[in-house]
Amino acid sequence: MLVLSKIMNSTNFDFYRQKIDLLNCCVIIPTYNNEKTIISVIKGVLAFTANIIVVNDGSTDTTSELIKSYNEKINVIEYFPNKGKGIALRTGIKKAQDLGYKYAITIDSDGQHFADDIIAFIDEIEKNPDTLLVGARNLNQENMPKKNTFGNKFSNFWFKLFTHIDLPDTQSGYRLYPIQKMKGTKYFTSKYEFEIEVMVKAAWKGINVKPVPIKVFYAEGSERVTHFRPFKDFTRISLLNTYLFFVAFLWHKPIFLIKNLSIKNIKLFLKKHFIDTNESVLKKSVAVSFGVFMGIIPIWGYQFVSALLLAHVFKLNKAIVGLAAQISVPPMIPFLICGSLKTGQFALGGDLSESIFDSGINTISEIWAAMKLHLLEYLIGSFIFAIIMAIFLGLISYIILKISLKKNTEI
């Protein structure tokens, strides 16, 4: 903390107080049983702004008594019993929105963050308004818990998969949220996993997400206070990732693809991944076939990621495989299901005149219900249909690429 005081003594506090007020920004401090550090955190933030919301998340130590002396200087919210960090953050953000703040910086109350890093967030948000800024810690520094490093890399991987955004530290609690832009978003998590959910849903909403380098202080093992429960919280995060995975690949990724589907983008993609590569036409066509096959087989929700992982193993063009796997976008699903069922009926000697579209069955839910009666036909048929479509579209792509290559050679 001596280092912190030296840095803060050289800071122009009045200059940044004015900036924070002009930006209509506040600071949210969620706390649970941090009696040793909560006052120093509040004092550190007060040097920069009095726009503070402390959320006492059902502390059972002396935290409640300690923060009472600040009731007239800042906003204090208390409730019992403890509900989890996610609820504390959601409560603080809702309060900040109701008070009319445009931005909210969140800082943990365990003493690991430096109040003067507020400067980094304020300077960055001036350059990039309406951005969600995430503090990026040095994860290789002394006393950094090994489980934090592993958990962070795990979280970073899934965040990039869901959003196409590369962040070095997705588990940092030191952030700046554009809270007015986030209005109307629905959340369902209540613990630590909320900090992942809120970032992913902000990115899906079109909010830019950027890292901001920050300092961090980790006390030695016996002095460190943490409420993170490795097994329970990791399980919660895994369940959240499963939910986000299905939402991402059944809805957001197809929508993202459709939104970016322009003649210019298509030409650029084809030029980069089909024309301007040293791969043979045969290998590109095989990538198309493999992507189509993976997009049709009945592993709904896992088709895209499975296709990319296997493309890496088989050393196929991942961009081509990924594009071809998008054959399973929502508008194509009825066609793929019907084709799979008809193929299965033919393979098993069933009645081809029988259709799941008979008797007014025409919605996705009705199709799924009808499929249960023809599950074996669908499962077998989907693999056969996937092979047929893979060969067919692979041949089509081979012919088109051969013709294109010949024209480019003649030119």
Secondary structure, 3 states (H helix, E strand, C coil): CHHHHHHHHCCCHHHHHHHHHHCCEEEEEEECCCCCCHHHHHHHHHCCCCCEEEEEECCCCCHHHHHHHHCCCCEEEEECCCCCHHHHHHHHHHHHHHCCCCEEEECCCCCCCCHHHHHHHHHHHHHCCCCEEEEECCCCCCCCCHHHHHHHHHHHHHHHHHHCCCCCCCCCCCEEECCCCCCCCCCCCCCCCHHHHHHHHHHHCCCCEEEEECCCCCCCHHHCCCCCCHHHHHHHHHHHHHHHHHHHHHHHHHHHHHHCCCHHHHHHHHHHHHHCCCCCHHHHHHHHHHHHHHHHCCCCCCHHHHHHHHHHHCCCCHHHHHHHHHHHCHHHHHHHHHHHHHHHHHHCCCCCCCCCCCCCCCCHHHHHHHHHCCHHHHHHHHHHHHHHHHHHHHHHHHHHHHHHHHHHHHC
